[in-house]
Amino acid sequence: MSESPETTPAQAPGTAPGGAPAPRSTAPSAADGDPPRARATFDAGQAVELAVVERSGFIESRHLGSAVVVDPSGAPVVELGAPGEPVFTRSCLKPLQAIACMELGAPLSGDAAVLASASHRAEAEHVEVVERMLASVHVGERDLQCPSVQPADPDNLVAVRSGGRATSPLYFNCSGKHAAFLMAQKLAGEPTGDYLDPESAIQRRVGQVIKHYCGERSAAVGVDGCGAPVHALSLTGLARGIGAVAAGSTPEARTLMDAIQRSPWAIEGHGQPNTLAIEELGVLAKSGAEGVCVIATPTGWAVAVKCLDGSSRPTMFTALELLVAVGALDAADVLPILDDVTPPVTGGTRADGSTAIVGTLVAGEAVVAALREWAGRRAADAAGSGEPGSGQEGERS
């Protein structure tokens, strides 16, 4: 195995949080007559320039990676880099994991459905929903097998510290997913302590859901930062699967999307990038660790992006630019929120004491080429139909 489980200071390699054995790989093996296990994602030679960072008129960083846009049928229409190579999907897979819990019998709806898909900041409301999820099947905080951390939300951090509490697994950003796993496992009549085992009922169902929605099997299975199994898929498969969710292609997908659109705060937090994208654009937006991001529209258009070095800075920016390029989103809607979902390039302070912005993130050469190609296509289509073309590329340069 080329990848190693992520560890916390109290977690030894090869163990899950709390010292339990780490989930073992269930990836296909050559000995079983299946394709050999994938051992790595794409490399720098296969990647393209997704975005560059300009500071004071000087390009100081270049973000390399891969990206793909699929249409509502799941077919790729833009392919940059190596989107067919596997990547660990990280938290981008959570909507499909939530659907697996629903299929196994977990009655997820409303805020609980969103928390099952969330990478939350442990705002007080997040924690309250997770506690209700656990109580609904008569389990509790001690049954969670994700790491124990402090709340990322500063207001709740102050509140829990003043109450004499330091850390809890409830505050881990994946606690809603873990609560949903526990609900599904308990209601299926299976041992709740086994919910992270790849051979458990809920994790087997996750694999089935992946194959159904994404149209492919996992290329590898490792251990995510929260201790749960993490699946490697192609960006194309990931985009296809999340596009099907956003389009409400099944009753479970419709339930989840309705919940996300009603409570976008729950998927990340008030004022956070994924929440803002959902609120302002009506999309399903989900970012994951190590530079993975997926966004899909209710019509089924979807984009998946992986930044090769694991940086999250260019991913949502690139994803939104590409959805504008193919006409799945309107540039007039996207441009106003780009600065809010992209980390700023700062330098010093203004006269009023506020932080000065001295640079910006700009689309890389590969993305600019895609924007121009699709702008040309749309203009040609508009000319052929006798309608005026907008010519909008959505490009920030």
Steps between C-alpha positions, in 0.01 A plus 500: 500500500644835400273716712501525878207578728488850636570505871430726793758543780320232702447266207766251404548406135279209404236582759176691492425771757481345846752228416265272303646320197493720192258405220667254266503548127226333299630621164502255209808280487674347203490162678120507483510560127400865542699802383810563715468743789580859410806621689516868409312791354613682185843665495629846410568398142131419454372812680417837350511854636165566667572840653778743580545737793590858411652717773583860418490416130743209541397134458629338818321162493355260245240238596514180296226240488226335303133580443199369313152625416227249424162570343170378647549161334831458683710537186820710523489823300814666641803297605810674636803305612429139591142480633487127431769429759389414856500751784396452860162670504521603866194696621369549146354150532283587801174552306530144369587369847189673634289335230647161596382562856151583372489185288591292804211646695627813674207749496711798395318815400522871566804620691604145588533410131720805443718422804552149363657671195674778689853610572379731772675751725326387818276799536260447790219407258718238331574332830135502605394322180769232540394441860139451387610256230684288755216513753250385237656152504603501867873545449715787613819698474707209632393289202654742249834376366617829346775703672427725796574865418406856591226680303630678190230764543649774721172593671428142601862451603464782751170356620628147558815623670297717735292194578812310600508273196806476279457240226244249375447278194174691456710798389687311228391620157388149398295423812172525308617235255608276786165550674322400178720189471406408858130554427512279191700226669273496806177493301638221281548292814877498461767565770543877535863459604580364153366795301844597362592147397494477119316168537223653714151529357520877458842503334399226258196708410725802439691296243175401329378859488831615351474246222136590427539878496856537369501213253827357629649308788751644744854478369631488857368532855704666772439673833366854506601761755190418706579128505233397248577313178589742220449400138715580197301581186566679177398864496264405219329241717480738794346775287255253346388377841454840661327626185246221539445599862453869416252410228293300749526182298368280783259556792797508739679755284189717487464485878864599547493785249180641644662500844822663377315776318287570808794500746823583316653628826521144623734366230791719616402809696366852476709706257716204393578426131286189446207654684532826302511318166185307587318809628589725208507256208263220598766235435630206699853600604731272696869546567734237639846489651810488279361727232190317380178683414175409325210725402180397322192683381137385541496424128781246540800689367797430727868582537768328705844648567817367666795727577804278482688639800192481722431874515135598522562859391426460127241223503165674544621791288591261217181298537277806473698640205451174311126481571469853362702399195257226398195714572387302806526816714469866406810714536286783636406278793844350561730804475356678807581208730843399367683717750289359783583137419868555414769570763629858452857598417578742779780738586515746788219734598307791355482843659187395690682202652324236288699234318623608156441281194808509277434221251253251365448147378482478120394215274793297370582442136304175469187649655526817289522283187187311605316824574584640157415178317159477662431871455563447129273198489218681673537802275491273194192320632329831569586627151365182346173534685469870426534595868757747630792335682617640829869435437547483879791284602489558873877535490673705766826635364 
